[in-house]
Amino acid sequence: MTKDVITLTRKMPDPLSVLAGLLSGGPDKLVETTGEDAVVQLCDMAGRPLVSVEAPLFVQVAGEAERLLGATAPPVPFWWTEARATTGVAEAERIAGTFAARLAELADGSAWPPEAARSLAVVPGEGVSVAPAPAAAQPAVDVLTDKVAVVIQDRPVVAMTAWLSDAFRAVAQGRRGLQIVTSPGTVLSPAVRAALPGWPSRWVVRDERAGYYDGLSGAVLRWQDGLFAPVETPGATADDPRTPVAESFQETADTGEQQLAVSFRTVHPADDRLVLGGALEAVWRELTGAPPAGWGTAEPANLPWSPRQVTDVAFDRAPEPTWLVVVGDPARPGLATVRISRTTAGVEEDVTLAFGYGPDEEPPLAALPRAAEALATRHRLQSMLVQLRRARRDLAVPPRFEGPGVPLAFVLGAEEVRRMPGDRARRTPLPEPPRPLGPRTRPALYYPLPGNPSDLSGWQDFERLMRHLKGAEG
């Protein structure tokens, strides 16, 4: 198991010097470690990792500490430094806590959780060393089997931090799953929820009554054959597994909160004039009246919103894909994940976006056609789906049942409409005809659907529409 300790400071910290001071009263023992490594990892003489410290992150986006930690951060900009201590080794937690206390003292800040900050005294360093760069580059996991890597998280929000993103990549390369174990009071960031692949990856929640259950499906779990897997009741078959569902997962209440979810794909010609992020900004402005606040390649989102910088990062990483998280002003919860890929068709942007609304707030449904038209006419929209669901305003994913969204609208881009034979795109089995967007000679089509969070029948209409557009019926 690991213990996370985070410092939020006004000044740029120097973790290497602080660690040196903790272990030996001076920097001599760390002379062989370069300050350019993204992660510094302290190990004992047997090679067991004790504390891993990430390079400090310069955060220029307001609200991220409150969203991810429930903590009050210094005014932006500030520095965010994460340390992970291996529990079960008393020396590790002591080093991490003292590290956080000294870093906060020297760089004018605070530590999270507050109780983690320990004494400022030097920690005895006998038997402790700095890991070589190859070891420091590996993601920290708590249990590793031939099937899964298990990560135990003790923070209020499991976020797509840089190290967790590295863990996702590492397990994918090793053909393993990633299982994240948390307490029942923990929630997931939507970015982590979207990144969790299928079996055997899952979110595992500790529970007093059930032991463990899946935070997304409620299935009761137990550790068996090297991974957490569903418990099956007697008489279960492949067609009817009869997996019990945890009572805690089913304990829900309707708070009146809602989420408006928009997912879309754009495809651009690959040329030197291309600027990415404009499509997301156009939708954000139409639905909130303002652009996104910040973005990053991990959480917390640390950079002010800039389509030009987004484009530069994607260009530098090509032909590999680029994954981004984008956030809005804290007053209007909004979060998007963006995947930018180079394909034979050009440069594709796959965007999943959600905004949260309280019981006294109305989602801006009237603005949806305008947002769709902006994408269709200026950003080479391929397709777009809009859903409304009963879910938390803060967008966090709880270990409780949340009903599925219902479709409000589907949009087909102008090029996709042009490729449809005859009038297939315009004459559908839906009761309401599609609304043309853009030029009359080459329109995109907006298909309204009777979305109602209390009625899932809208998915039947959506399925009928998809079958029709694919030529599978009438």
N, C-alpha and C positions, 0 to 999 in steps of 0.2 A: 504494500500500500504506500501511497505517496501523500505528502502534505504540501500544498501550494502556499507560498508566501509572496505577496506582491507589494512593492513599494511605489508610491506616487510622490514624485519630488519636483520641486521648482527648478532645481539645478541639474545639470547633466551629471549623473553619477559615474564613478569609476569602480565597477565591481571587482576588477582584478586587484586593485590596491586594497580595497576593503577586505577581500578574502585573504590577502597576504597578511594584513594586520591581524585578522582573527586567528590565523594559524601559527604565526611566528613572531608577531610584534613588528614585522617589517616585510618588505616585498621580496627579500632575497630568495625565498623558497619558490617563488613563482616566476623567476627570471626566464625560464625556458618556455613559458607559455606566451604565444603571440596574442596581442590585443585585437587582432582582426578576426578571430574565430567568432562565429555566431553564438556558440554555446560554450561555456566553461563548465567542466564537470569535475567535481572532487570525488576521488575514490579512495577506499582504504587499500592497504598493501596487497590484499587479495584480489583487487580489481573490482570490488563491488561498488557501484555508484552510490554516493551518499547525498550529494547536493548538485543539482544542475542549475546553472544561472544563464538565462538568455541575455543577449545584448539588449541594452535599454532601448525602448521604443519612444520616439518623440511624438506625442499625441497632440494634434492641433484641432481636434473635433470635440465640441462640448457634449456632455451627457454620456460618454462611453463608460466611465467609471461607475456612474449611477446605474446604467443599464445592466452592466455585467457583474458588478460587485455589490451594488447597493451601498456604495461608499461615496463620501463627499471628497472630490478630488480638488487639488489646487486649481486656480483659474487656468484656462488654456492659454498658451501651451504648457504641457508638463511632461515629465519623463515617467514611463511605466516600465518597471523591471520585475521580471518573474523569476522565482527560485522554486525548485521542487526538491523536497527532502524525502528520502526513503524512510518511512516509519518502520518501527521494529528495531531500528538502530538508534538508540537514544542520542548518540553523538551527532547524527545527521540532523535531527530536528533542532538540536541545540545550536548547531552551526547556522542553519537556515534562519532561526529566530534572531540570533545575535547579528547575523549578516543584515537582516532587514532593519533591526534597531539602529545599527551603526550607519547604514546607508541613509536612512531617514534623518538621522541626526546631522550627518555631514552635508547632505544635499537638500536640506530644508523641505521635509515632507512628512508623510505618514505611512504606516504599514497596514496591510490587510491580510488576514483578520487582525484586529487590534491586539488580541491576546497573543498573537504569534511573535510580536516583537519582544525579544528577551534582553538580557543584560548586555551592556556594551563591552564587557570584559573580553580579553583574549581567550579563545577556546583552545585547550590543549590539542596540538596537532600531530602527536606521535602516531605514526601508522597511516597518515592521511597524505594523499598526493593529488596533483592535478592530472586528469586523464589526458592521454595523447589525443591529438585532433581526430583520428578516425573513430575513437570511442565516443568523443564528445559530439560527433555528428549524428549519432544514432538517437532515435526518439526514445523517451523514457516510458517503459511499460512496466506493469506490476507482475503480470503472469504471462508466460509465453509457452504455448503448446504447439503441436504440429497442425492444429486447426485454427486457433485464434490467438490474438494478443488481447489481454485484458488490462484496461486502464481504470483505476479507482479514483474518482473525483470527489473532492470535498468542498467545492465552491458552490455558491448559490445558483450560478448560471454556467452550464457547460458551454463554452464558446469555442469557435474555430480559431484557437490560438495557433501561433506558428508551429509549436511543437506538436499539437494535435493534428494539424494538417500534415506534418512530416510523418506522424504515425499512420495516418490514412494511406499515404503514398507507400510507406514501407510494407504495410500488410498486403496492399494490392500487388506489389512486386513479389512478395513472398507467397502469394496465393493463400493468404489467411483472411479470416474475418477480424473485425475489431469490435470488442464488447466493452461498453462503457458502464461501469457500476457506480451508482450514486445512492445517496440517502433519499427518503421519500419527499423531502422538502426542496430538492433540486429541480430545476427546469432546464430545458435545452434551448439554446439559441436556434432560431429558424435555419441558420446557416449550417449547423451541425445536423439538424433533422434532415435537411435536403441532401447532405453529403453521405448519410448512412446508406451503404449499399444493402442488398438483400442478404439472405441467409449466408453464413452464420453470424453476420454482424447484427448487433441489437443493443438497445438501451436496457440495462438491467437495474431494477430498483429494489433496494432492500426494504423488506416489509415485516412488521412484527407478526402479522397473522399468516401470511402466505410464505414467508421466507424470502423469496425473490419473485419478481414478475416483470414482464416486458412492459416498459413504460409507454409504448406506442400501441400495443394490441391488448394488454392486460393479461396475457397468457402466463399462468404460474410456471416458474422455471426452477430447475435444480441443476447443480453441477454434475455432469455425467460425461464420461468419455472425453475429457479434456476441453469441455466448453459448457456454457449455460444453454440448456435446451428445454423445450416445453415438457411438462409432466403430462403423461397420458393416463387416462382412467381405464379401468378394465373394460374390455369389449371394444376398444378403439380399433378403427381400421384406417387404411390410407384415405378412403373417401370420407370417413367420419372420425377424425382424430379425437374428438371429445375432450379437448384440452380445457381444463378448468380456468376460469377468469377470476383474478384477484378481486376481493370485495373492495379494496381501496381504490382500484381503478374505476369502479362503477359508481363511486360516491361523488356525484356531480350536482351542480346547481346552476340554473339559468340566471346569469347576472345581467343579461341584456347587452353585453358587449358583442361586437362584431368585427370581422376582418373582411376587407375587400382585397381579393387576390387577382393579380394580372400576370399572366405568363405569355410571352411572345418571342418570336424569332425574326430576326432581320438578316438579310444576306446582301453584302456589299461587294462591288468589284474591288479587287486588290490592286490599289494604286497608291502612289505617294501622297495624294491629296486627301486620302481617307482620314477622317477624325471619328473615333469611336466614342460611345457614351451619349451621343446626341439623342438617340431614340429614347433611352431611359430618362434623360433629362426632360424631354418633351412630355412624356406621360406624367412624370412627377409634377411638372409645372401645371399641367391641366387639372390634375386631381388635388393639388394642395395649394397652388398659387405661388410656389417657390421651388427652386432647384434643390437637389439633394444637398446635404450638409457636408458629408465626407465619405471617404472610401479607403480601402486598403486591400492588401492581398491576404490578410488574416484579421482576426478580431483581437483587440479593439481596432475599429477603423480609425486610422490616425492622420490621414491627409485630407486637407480641404478639397472639396469637389473640383475636379479639373479634367474635362474630356481630353485635353491635350496630353496631360500626364498619363491618363489611362491608355491612350494610343501609344505613347512612347514605351510604356511597360510591355504592352502586348507585342509591339514590334520587336523589342529586345528579346522576348521569349520565343518568338516564332522560330521554327514551325511548331513548337510545343504549345499546347493550349494555355490560356491564362484564366485563372479563377479570381473573382473579385467579390467583396462585400461592400455594399453601399448603404448608408444610413441617412436619415433625415433629421430635422430639428426635433429635440426631445418633446416639444409641445404637440407634435403630430407624429406619433410613432410610425415609422416606416423603415422597411429593410428590404433590400434586394440582393440576390446573388446573380452574378453574371459570369457566363463562360464564353470566352472568345476563342474561336477555333479557325484555323486555316483549312479550307476544304477545296475540292475541285470546283465547287460553285463560286468560291470567293472567300470572303471573311464573314463568318457567321457569329451573331451575338444571340445567345440563349439567355433570356432574362426571366427570373421569377421574382415577383414584387408583391408586397403586402403592406397595407395600412390598417391601423387599428382605430376603433371608434368606441366610445363609451355609450352607456344606455341613453344618454341625452343628446347624442351626436348622430347626425344623419350622413351616411356615406354619400359622396357626390356622384350619384348614379347618372344624373343629367349630363355630366361632363365626359362620360365614357365614349359616346360617338365622336366628340371632338378629339379626344386622345387617340382614338383609332384612326381618324382621318389624318392627324399629324403624322402618325407612323406610316400610313399608306401613301401619302403624297410626298413626304420628305425623307423617309428613312428606309425605303425598300422593304416594307413589311412582307413577311411570308405568311404568318398566321398568328392569331391572338385568341386567348381564351380568358374570360372574366368570370370569377366566382365570388359568391358571398357566403360567409359561414359564421356560425355562432362560435366565437372563440375570444381569447383574451385580448384586450386593447393593447397591452404592452408587447404583443406578438410572441411572447415566450411560450414554449411548448411544455405543458405540465404532464406529470405521469397520471393523467386522468383521461377518461373518455371525452373526446371532442368530436362532435358530429362532422360528417363530411360537408364540403361546400356544395352549393348548388350553382349550376351554370346560369349566368345572366346574359352572356352574349358570346358569339364566336365571329371572328373576322377572318376573311380570306383575302390575301394580298392580290394586287392587280395582275401580277404575272401569273399567279396560280389560277385566277379567274379566266384569264386569256387562254390558258392551256386546256380548260374544260371543254369537252365537245358540246356543240350546240348550245342549248339554253339550260344545261344541267345545273350550273351554278345559280341561275336566277329562279328556276322553277323547282321548288323543293316541296317535300311533304309537310312542312310546317304550316300552321294556320296563318302566320304573318309573313309577308314577302320580305326579302332582304333589302336593306337600305344601301344604295350606291354611295361610295365615298370617292371624292376626287374627280378627275376629268370624266365627262360623260362617255368619251370615246374609249377610255381605258380605266374603268372604275375598279376599286376594291369593293367588297360586299360585306356589310355588317348584318349578321343574323341575330335578331333579338330572341331571347329565350325566356320563358315565364319563370324566372328564378324566385324561389321562396324558401328561406332556411327551414321552414316547417314541412316542406313538401319536396321529396327527392324525385318526383316524377319528371322534373326537368331533365334528368339524365337520360330518360327514355327518349325525349325529344332530341337531345344532343346525339344519342346513338343513332337514331333514325337519320338525322342530318348527315352524320359521318358516313353511314352506309350509302346514302344517296350520292354524296359527293364522290365517293370511291367507285360508284357504278355498281354497287352490290344489290341495289333495289331500284325499281321504277324510275 
